[in-house]
Amino acid sequence: MLGVEPYQEKAGEEYMGEAQLEHFRKILDAWRNQLREEVDRTVNHMQDEAANFPDPVDRARRKKNSALNSVTVTVNVN
């Protein structure tokens, strides 16, 4: 599970003794690390999407500037 080998209980071992607790900690650490990686991927994905999709005001401004630039270019060419 999560790259941690299953625990092999020893004969007469106390349930959740020190060895089992350490094994459980390893599982929890691996799980925490996996969750952190998923969070990082999600944040990066959200940042990429935000960069690719400007808000409506930015899109309108870009469209207006683009239209003005094409008018300017047309006027300069003729």
Helices and strands as residue ranges (DSSP letters): H 18-52, H 56-77
